Each structure stands twice: as structure tokens, then as C-alpha cells.
């Protein structure tokens, strides 16, 4: 009987075009947009050309140094600031025609760089210009010290070498966005069916007829919960599959960032397990909100604020390095989805953390399911 009710609910769910759209098309659209957006953002901008506006009487030696960059196009203007303001140039430079002569004679000399620090391309061009002047400053200082017979170590008594522990910026971005998209996709994919299986039947007055059948309520609630869990899991699997296919065949930077080598299949399998555990946990949440709601709209209003909670763990995890994750990050449902996926995307497989993640989600899922079953056993909650 449990199997018959389960297949009946699954068949009804897949007759709904909204469910098919949310399960099949939505993850493809979401992950495609996310993948290609971040691939484009992380790609090196070798093909981009930055236009720099300079004053008409700018020092030719300075212009020659800046023009040596292949991606910088120098254009003279009577008003570089206006040119930048009009969008005809990404940044502007004002430097006097006798700049180098003043520097060589020890006179005061200054330059003005104009740009928009909130623009990524403008900031990149400003960084190129300021780095070039920094290099020029060091060259002039070194030359003056040599002329005075001073050892260059006077101005550089030590060097600082920085080693970055994080493998790649793109991995950190994926570690934040992949679990967020998974959490949203799993919730959205099964929510139409979840609200229809309980609140929808109450609203359509079919719950009474269902309860009159010779099937105990425990079997009914279990079959409906299994249907919601299946849809949630399917949504998560499709979302992850779409992401893996697109990164593997259609990207370069992201593919290099998450190259797991021999651990690829192990990490993929653990990821599917994490998605499965989160999906059944989420199904219990959706089930209890649907039981509590007297109408579909009311059930949706109960679940919506709960689904919004998936955004907050991302804020917590984004400020933590993968080596800073502790036991409590894997013991709290929803938060442990972000923590576990972050470790996996960095190629880390920690079975203790995995066990904590799985057990904590299953325990909370079981508690919520029991509460939902208790509510379903009472006519107050299942009948309008």
C-alpha cells in the first residue's frame, strides 16, 4: 500500500507542468547562468583594451612607458576628466610636460590619476598606471643612491614574501554559491508538490475522502514524505549534474579550479550523499509547513521565510577559511551543507565531518518528521 500511494503521488506531481519546469529547466537555467557568469568574471582580460585620457602637453617619456602596455590605449585630450566622465575613457592622467625634467633636477613634481574605483575595468587601469609610477619612483631612487655611493639595501632592508593558502579565488566563490544554489533549488523544486500533497488536498476538500480509505495515517504521511524527498533529491542531483557538465566542457578557469584528480569520483559521491541528506531534511520541513497550512497560499507563506534561512549560512562561511571550519559548523543543519560543500570543493574529504553532517541532518529530520506525523494524526490539522 505504501508503494502504491508513493507512486500515485509521484505520478500526480509529474503531471504538473510547474513541477516539471522547476525540476528540469530551473536548475539548468540557474546553474548555466551562474557558471558562465563566474567563468567570464574570473577569466583574464587579455582581450580588453583600456582607454586612458591624458592632457595634451603630457610628458612624452611618461607616455612612452604607459604605451608599452599592449592593452592600454592612450588618447590625448584637452580635458581628461571630462572624457572620463563622458565614458570615452576608463581613466585619466594629468602630468606636466616637464615632469621628468623636474624629477631629474630634484624639483617637486606630481601627477593626477582620475578614475572610478567602483568600476572593475577602471580600477584595473588605475592599478596599471599607479604601478608604473611606483616602478619609476624606485628606479629614480635607486639611481640617485648609486650616484651618491649608497648601498641600495638602505632603502630595502628586508623583503616580504606572501604565500596564499587558498588555491584559487574561483574555488572560494564556488564554495559560497554552489551550496546556496543547491539549497534554493532543492527547496523550490519540491515546494509545489509539497504544498499540494497536504494543504492542497485540504483546500480541495479531498483530504476527507483520503482519510476514509482503509490506509492508516502513518502510511499516508510516510508515502507523501517519500514523494517530497524524491522530488527534492532529484532537483539537487540535476542541479549538481548540470553544474559538473558545464564546468567540465564549457569553462576553463572553473575547470582548473576544481580539478580533483583521483578523488573526483569520491568527492562526487560524497556530494550526492550530502545532497540526499539535505533533501530529506528539507522534505520534513516542507511537509510540516504544508500540514499546518489550511490552504496552499498559507503553506507557502510558512515555508518561504524558512527557505530564506539558506542565505545566512553563506554569509558566515564566506568569511571563514576552509581550515577554520570547526565541529559546530557541521553539526548545524543548513550551515553544514555550506561547510561540507566548501571542504569538498577544496578537495578535502574529512569522514568525521561527513559523519557529523549526515547524523545531525538525519536526527533533526527524524524529529521534524515525528512532529509532522503527530500533527497529521489529529483532525485539527488535517481537516478544514
Long-range contacts (C-beta under 8 A, 24 or more apart in sequence): 1-215, 1-219, 2-219, 2-222, 2-223, 2-226, 5-215, 5-219, 5-220, 5-223, 5-224, 6-223, 6-226, 6-227, 9-193, 9-197, 9-223, 9-224, 9-227, 10-227, 10-230, 10-231, 12-196, 13-193, 13-196, 13-227, 13-231, 16-192, 16-193, 16-196, 18-192, 19-189, 19-192, 19-193, 19-231, 22-188, 22-189, 22-191, 22-192, 22-235, 23-189, 23-231, 23-234, 23-235, 23-238, 24-238, 26-185, 26-188, 26-189, 27-185, 27-189, 27-235, 27-238, 27-239, 27-242, 28-238, 28-242, 30-181, 30-184, 30-185, 30-239, 31-181, 31-239, 31-242, 31-243, 31-246, 32-242, 32-246, 34-177, 34-181, 34-243, 35-243, 35-246, 35-247, 35-250, 35-251, 35-254, 36-246, 36-250, 36-251, 38-170, 38-173, 38-174, 38-177, 38-254, 39-250, 39-251, 39-252, 39-253, 39-254, 42-169, 42-170, 42-173, 42-253, 42-254, 42-257, 43-252, 43-253, 45-71, 45-121, 45-124, 46-71, 48-121, 49-73, 50-90, 50-91, 50-121, 50-124, 50-125, 50-128, 51-75, 51-88, 51-89, 51-90, 52-89, 52-90, 52-91, 52-92, 52-93, 52-125, 52-129, 53-77, 53-80, 53-83, 53-84, 53-88, 53-89, 53-91, 53-92, 53-93, 53-114, 54-80, 54-92, 54-93, 54-94, 54-95, 55-80, 55-93, 55-94, 55-95, 57-96, 57-97, 58-93, 58-94, 58-95, 58-96, 58-97, 58-99, 59-95, 59-96, 59-97, 59-98, 59-99, 59-100, 60-97, 61-99, 61-100, 62-95, 62-99, 62-100, 62-111, 65-132, 65-136, 66-93, 66-128, 66-129, 66-132, 69-128, 72-125, 72-128, 80-114, 81-114, 84-114, 84-115, 84-116, 90-115, 90-119, 90-121, 90-122, 90-125, 91-115, 91-122, 91-125, 91-126, 91-129, 93-129, 103-140, 165-321, 165-323, 166-321, 166-322, 167-257, 167-346, 168-256, 168-257, 170-253, 170-254, 170-257, 171-257, 171-258, 171-345, 171-346, 172-318, 174-254, 174-257, 174-258, 174-345, 175-317, 175-322, 175-338, 175-341, 175-342, 175-345, 175-346, 176-314, 176-317, 176-318, 176-338, 176-342, 177-314, 178-243, 178-341, 178-345, 179-313, 179-314, 179-337, 179-338, 179-341, 179-342, 180-310, 180-311, 180-314, 180-338, 181-239, 181-243, 182-236, 182-239, 182-240, 182-275, 182-278, 182-337, 182-341, 183-278, 183-282, 183-310, 183-334, 183-337, 184-307, 184-310, 185-235, 185-236, 185-239, 186-232, 186-233, 186-235, 186-236, 186-239, 186-275, 186-278, 186-279, 186-282, 187-232, 187-282, 187-286, 187-303, 187-307, 187-310, 188-235, 188-307, 189-231, 189-232, 189-234, 189-235, 189-236, 190-228, 190-229, 190-231, 190-232, 190-235, 190-279, 190-282, 190-283, 190-286, 191-286, 191-300, 191-303, 191-307, 193-227, 193-228, 193-231, 194-228, 194-231, 194-283, 194-286, 194-287, 194-289, 194-290, 194-299, 194-303, 195-286, 195-289, 195-290, 195-293, 195-296, 195-299, 195-300, 195-303, 196-296, 197-224, 197-227, 197-228, 197-287, 197-290, 198-224, 198-287, 198-290, 198-291, 198-293, 198-299, 198-376, 198-382, 199-290, 199-291, 199-293, 199-294, 199-295, 199-296, 199-298, 199-299, 200-290, 200-296, 202-293, 202-294, 202-295, 202-382, 202-383, 202-384, 203-294, 203-295, 203-296, 203-384, 205-384, 207-382, 207-383, 207-384, 208-383, 211-382, 211-383, 217-373, 217-376, 217-377, 217-382, 218-373, 218-377, 220-376, 221-287, 221-372, 221-373, 221-376, 224-287, 225-283, 225-284, 225-287, 225-369, 225-372, 228-283, 228-286, 228-287, 229-279, 229-280, 229-283, 232-279, 232-280, 232-282, 232-283, 232-286, 233-275, 233-276, 233-279, 233-280, 235-279, 236-275, 236-276, 236-278, 236-279, 237-272, 237-275, 240-271, 240-272, 240-275, 244-268, 258-345, 260-347, 261-347, 263-347, 263-349, 266-349, 267-344, 267-347, 267-349, 270-340, 270-344, 270-349, 270-354, 271-341, 271-344, 273-354, 273-358, 274-337, 274-340, 274-341, 274-344, 274-354, 274-357, 274-358, 277-357, 277-358, 277-361, 277-362, 277-365, 278-333, 278-334, 278-337, 278-361, 280-361, 280-362, 280-365, 281-333, 281-361, 281-362, 281-364, 281-365, 281-368, 283-365, 284-364, 284-365, 284-368, 284-369, 284-372, 285-368, 287-368, 287-369, 287-372, 288-368, 288-371, 288-372, 288-375, 291-372, 291-375, 291-376, 291-381, 291-382, 292-375, 292-381, 294-384, 309-334, 310-334, 313-337, 313-338, 313-339, 314-338, 317-342, 322-346, 322-348, 325-353, 327-353, 327-356, 330-356, 330-357, 330-360, 331-356, 331-357, 331-360, 332-360, 333-360, 333-361, 333-364, 336-360, 336-361
